[in-house]
Amino acid sequence: MLKIKRTLILGLLLLLAVFSNAQQSRVTAAYTFLQQGKLDSAKANIDAAVIHPETQADGQAWYIRGFVYKTIYNQNEKANKESSARIEALISFKKSVSIDPSEENLQENIKNIKYLATTLYNDAAASLDTIDYKIAVKNFDIFREYYLLVDSSKENFKQKEIDFANAIAL
């Protein structure tokens, strides 16, 4: 938790030092609202920032968007096995990696993608019944996409795939 706070504070300082125009101020505002727990305001600001031409190719903006949506997921949608906030967070972290593959940025994005992918896997496993099996398959497919993005170890994934296939066959 301390490491996350430290990372967020460092991120805010970098944002304040680097960003000066209006769209970049939206990124800073989103970060500030996130810190204050005002998730609706954080979401509105970061969504506006990442579609604007001045900031749509900013890896840090996409990282913050991912963090906003991850927080929304954790606070409001964790029980929802089909959480749209979780998917938006994953999309954002992936976009951040594609824009800024620097080592520091990459490690933070990978850590968040792994966490969210794990929640998909857990929800897929919890949905393995005659009613929710379609949700299980969908979540496992999304898990597969993001897990393989951040973990090139095919052996680890192969076992998860075998376990899931065996469980769904029951």
For each residue, the residues with C-beta under 8 A, 3 or more apart:
1: 4 5
2: 5 6
3: 6 7
4: 1 7 8
5: 1 2 8 9
6: 2 3 9 10
7: 3 4 10 11 108
8: 4 5 11 12 31 34 35 67
9: 5 6 12 13
10: 6 7 13 14
11: 7 8 14 15 31 60 63 64
12: 8 9 15 16 28 31 32 35
13: 9 10 16 17
14: 10 11 17 18 60
15: 11 12 18 19 24 27 28 31 60 64
16: 12 13 19 28
17: 13 14
18: 14 15 24 60
19: 15 16 24 25 27 28
20: 24 25
21: 24 25 54
22: 25 26 54
23: 26 27 48 49 52 54 55
24: 15 18 19 20 21 27 28 49 54 55 58 61
25: 19 20 21 22 28 29
26: 22 23 29 30 45 46 48 49 52 55
27: 15 19 23 24 30 31 45 46 49 55 58 60 61 64
28: 12 15 16 19 24 25 31 32
29: 25 26 32 33 41 45
30: 26 27 33 34 41 42 43 45 46 49 64 65 68
31: 8 11 12 15 27 28 34 35 42 64
32: 12 28 29 35 36
33: 29 30 36 38 39 41 42 45
34: 8 30 31 37 38 39 42 64 67 68 71
35: 8 12 31 32
36: 32 33
37: 34
38: 33 34 41 42
39: 33 34 42 43 68 71 72 75 76
40: 43 44
41: 29 30 33 38 44 45
42: 30 31 33 34 38 39 45 46 68 71
43: 30 39 40 46 47 68 69 72
44: 40 41 47 48
45: 26 27 29 30 33 41 42 48 49
46: 26 27 30 42 43 49 50 61 64 65 68
47: 43 44 50 51 65
48: 23 26 44 45 51 52
49: 23 24 26 27 30 45 46 52 55 58 61 65
50: 46 47 55 56 58 61 62 65 92
51: 47 48 56
52: 23 26 48 49 55 56
53: 56
54: 21 22 23 24
55: 23 24 26 27 49 50 52 58 61
56: 50 51 52 53 61
57: 99
58: 24 27 49 50 55 61 62 99
59: 62 63 95 96 97 99 100 102 105
60: 11 14 15 18 27 63 64 96 100 105
61: 24 27 46 49 50 55 56 58 64 65
62: 50 58 59 65 66 92 93 95 96 99
63: 11 59 60 66 67 92 93 96 100 105 108 109
64: 11 15 27 30 31 34 46 60 61 67 68
65: 30 46 47 49 50 61 62 68 69 88 89 92
66: 62 63 69 70 88 89 90 91 92 93 96 109 112
67: 8 34 63 64 70 71 89 112
68: 30 34 39 42 43 46 64 65 71 72 89
69: 43 65 66 72 73 85 86 88 89 92
70: 66 67 73 74 85 86 89 112 115 116
71: 34 39 42 67 68 74 75
72: 39 43 68 69 75 76 77 85 89
73: 69 70 76 77 78 83 85 86 89 116 119
74: 70 71 78
75: 39 71 72 78
76: 39 72 73 85
77: 72 73 80 83 84 85 86
78: 73 74 75 83 119
79:
80: 77 83
81: 123 126 127 132 135 139
82: 135 138 139
83: 73 77 78 80 86 87
84: 77 87 88
85: 69 70 72 73 76 77 88 89
86: 69 70 73 77 83 89 90 116 119 120
87: 83 84 90 91 142
88: 65 66 69 84 85 91 92
89: 65 66 67 68 69 70 72 73 85 86 92 93 112 116
90: 66 86 87 93 94 113 116 117 142 146
91: 66 87 88 94 95
92: 50 62 63 65 66 69 88 89 95 96
93: 62 63 66 89 90 96 97 109 112 113 116
94: 90 91 97 98 109 113 146 149
95: 59 62 91 92 98 99
96: 59 60 62 63 66 92 93 99 100 105 109
97: 59 93 94 100 101 105 106 109 110 113
98: 94 95 101
99: 57 58 59 62 95 96
100: 59 60 63 96 97 105
101: 97 98 105 106
102: 59 105 106
103: 106 107
104: 107 108
105: 59 60 63 96 97 100 101 102 108 109
106: 97 101 102 103 109 110
107: 103 104 110 111
108: 7 63 104 105 111 112
109: 63 66 93 94 96 97 105 106 112 113
110: 97 106 107 113 114 150
111: 107 108 114 115
112: 66 67 70 89 93 108 109 115 116
113: 90 93 94 97 109 110 116 117 146 149 150
114: 110 111 117 118 147 150 151
115: 70 111 112 118 119
116: 70 73 86 89 90 93 112 113 119 120 146
117: 90 113 114 120 121 142 143 146 147 150
118: 114 115 121 122
119: 73 78 86 115 116 122 123
120: 86 116 117 123 124 139 140 142 143 146
121: 117 118 124 125 139 140 143 147 160
122: 118 119 125 126
123: 81 119 120 126 127 135 136 139
124: 120 121 127 128 135 136 137 139 140 143 164
125: 121 122 128 136 164 167
126: 81 122 123 136
127: 81 123 124 132 133 135 136 139
128: 124 125 132 133 136 167 168 170
129: 132 133
130: 133
131:
132: 81 127 128 129 135 136
133: 127 128 129 130 136 137 168
134: 137 138
135: 81 82 123 124 127 132 138 139
136: 123 124 125 126 127 128 132 133 139 140 164 168
137: 124 133 134 140 141 168
138: 82 134 135 141 142
139: 81 82 120 121 123 124 127 135 136 142 143
140: 120 121 124 136 137 143 144 164
141: 137 138 144 145
142: 87 90 117 120 138 139 145 146
143: 117 120 121 124 139 140 146 147
144: 140 141 147 148 157 161
145: 141 142 148 149
146: 90 94 113 116 117 120 142 143 149 150
147: 114 117 121 143 144 150 151 157 160
148: 144 145 151 152 157
149: 94 113 145 146
150: 110 113 114 117 146 147
151: 114 147 148 156 157
152: 148
153: 156 157
154: 157 158
155: 158 159
156: 151 153 159 160
157: 144 147 148 151 153 154 160 161
158: 154 155 161 162
159: 155 156 162 163
160: 121 147 156 157 163 164
161: 144 157 158 164 165
162: 158 159 165 166
163: 159 160 166 167
164: 124 125 136 140 160 161 167 168
165: 161 162 168 169
166: 162 163 169 170
167: 125 128 163 164 170
168: 128 133 136 137 164 165
169: 165 166
170: 128 166 167
